[in-house]
Amino acid sequence: MTQVVQTPEQQTYLAKLLGYDYTIQFHSGKANVVADGLSCIPELPPNTLLSFSVPCLTFLEELKQHLASNHAFNALGQAISAMPTEHQDYSLANNLIMHHGRIWLPLASPFTQTMLKEYHSSPIGGHFGISKTLARIRENFTWPGIRNDAEKFVASCVDCQHAKYETKRVVGLLCPLPVPF
């Protein structure tokens, strides 16, 4: 009860626990059988279906067609194929430029906004913050200025602005100005 409560979730749980009379006792090793039972995976009935969903890249053909007409993409592709030793971080695969194993997009590509919407605003995206959105995008894609684009996109997301709480310290009480004579 002497620990500092820092997040709104901790405040909610603390308010619920204050109504109970309890003590916290430490049990070590084999004496802590109940906690081991709670942490075990439950046995599921034989006809149970578990699913896991990830974003599906169904637009790759459209992306390839768009990139084939992009000047920056073609120039980099020709430079990689002409001098691969100078571009060791890049490779060509399936008419795409790969940078450290991720699909490279040029700076002004309209697909960057598509990626940001897919990995942040979609139901699978979950409206996570900048760092999680960036981590999810960087699993498959990269482009110049990706961090700046993600910061702008998340900052302009209307749903995030309404739902997320402010992480700054409370300002305090207002001090009225003195009345002029």
C-alpha positions, 0 to 999 in steps of 0.5 A: 500500500506504500507503492506509488500509483502511476497509471489510471489502470492502477488507480482503478484497481486500487479503488476496487481493492480498498474495499477488501481486508487482505494481506499480501504474503510471499510464498516461495518455490514449491509452496506457491502451487496456487500461482502455478495453477493460475499461470497454466494454459487451460485445457481446451475442448477438442472442437475449439478453434483458435485463430491468429490474425496478421495483416495480409499484403494483398496489394503487392501487384498494384504496388509493383505496377506503381513502383515501375513508373516511379523515377526514384525507384527505377534510379535506385534499382538501376544503381543496385543492379549496376554496382551491388557492392556500393549498395550492400544494404539493398537487394532486388527481389520480385521487382521490388527493392529490399532494404535489410529484408524489408520492401523499400518505398520511395519518399513520395509514394501514396502507398506510405499512407496506405501502410500507415492506415493499415498498421494503425487505423485498421481493426487489426492495427488497434490505434497503437501509438507511434512506437508500436505502429512503427514497429509493425510497419518496419517488419515489412516496409521502410522508406525515407522519413518513416518515423516523421510520417508515422508521428504526423499520422498518429498525431492527426488521428481523430480517434486517438485524440478522442480516446487517449489520455494525456500523459503530462502532469496535471498543471495545478490550480489557476491563479487569478490575476489581481484586479486593476484599480 
